[in-house]
Amino acid sequence: MPILSGNRKFILPFIFSVAGMAGSFYAIYMVTAGMASFDLIPFIGGTLWTDIVVLFVAAVPLIIIVYFLLGLPIAALLLVVSKIVRGAAYDTNIMEIGKTFSGVRMVRRSAAPALFAISSAGMIQNSIEDALFGTPPSIPPDLQFVYPIGLSLMAALILMPLALALYIPTWLLDDAGIVSHLERGLLNMRVCPHTEGVGRWYSSMLGGFSIVAFPFSMFVAHFYTPFVVEHQPLTLQNIFVSSLWTLGIPVMMMAFIVPVVMLHEKVQHKMVSRLQRFARWLGAVEVKRERVRRTGR
């Protein structure tokens, strides 16, 4: 399948984002619309549903500010830290990399921060519940089971700016082609040659937390809490719903992050060039990719 170029590569991410956001807001509406009227923000008219929508809309400029004001400085800071920590055995340079980045890769890039936000949300979910609904919340019987699912999604959305503040710098480092590789002198030792993007190094550490925390937080929120703590009926339908939402919430979170990835794809070139200039100031030079080929043929 040919790789789409130009603005056509944004078609798939755009459709994915719109569909995921629509599903997310519908899920939150299912949780909040049937509850007793509760005005979270007094100066905003309407119900809790209205307040949540206003908060999410207000989060858009916050995320843009995070990207333009914090992305480049944090990326430069991460580069300095990496050079200090790994400088004894690794050189940090700029590798010549390709320019193509498809719509599928944009969607995949949103997965790591989405899982990080969901995993982190498990730690503050009780606080979010107390702040939004009070203790204990007044929940109609027909929403008892879907309530923790919507709460997980809302908590993850609240933590999304933090996840982006951590991951946007790694995108900049990756797209700048900044890598750490073994010093030339170590290549004569019995050590495997190793080259790794500085951004990938940091995102791998963040991803390690998500891989461990995500299954645990989803099990507690969607299986242990409803079936053990709240004694919800252990029916095949309820188990299916819990399993479906365990897989569905990350997809919905990705839908909110994909627009940031699209924004990055549009404007990253100038920021990447500035980051490369900073890397050169730290002593980085341009290196080329070595061709890997089989021997004996």
C-alpha angles and dihedrals in degrees: 000000000000118000113246116237135198118012093337091078089067093062097084096044090047094052091044092050097047093048093047094048091049091052092047096052090046090053092050090047090054089056100042106032095066095049127096112276110277123171110208095180110037097200091056113076123226135042134314088276090059092049093051093050091049091050092051092048090050089051091066096075089042091058091047089052090050090053099048101033103035106024099076098037092049091047090052090049092050089050091053092047092049091050092051096045098043100027095103093068106011137064118214114218143148116263124205105245136176125271103219119105116169131207091252090057090050090056092046091050090061093058099078097052090042092056090044092053092048093047092048092046090065089069095055101031094106090052091050090050092052093047096048106034109012126233116319101012120222104242125175113237093247090057098046093101100040094046098083090046093056090043091056090053094048093049091050092050091052090054094044095096090055091050091050092048087058099042104038091070089053090054090053092049092048095048091047089059093233109163140173117222135172115277114257092247092059093056089077090060127081091269126120112245108255131192121173134169113248090226091050090051091058096040090051090057092049090045091054089061091048094049091054099038100040099068091043096049093045092049092051095044100042106026114017098041099045099037103033107024100032095030095227114176111278095225128152089245093055092045089050092050092050091049092046093052093045087062096033101054094063089051091051091048090050088055090062093047098046093076088057089051089050091050089050091051090053100047106022097098097079093042091048092052090052091050090050091052089052090049090052089051087056090054103269120149132192117270130183129228114260116231112245113212137164120257127222096041 
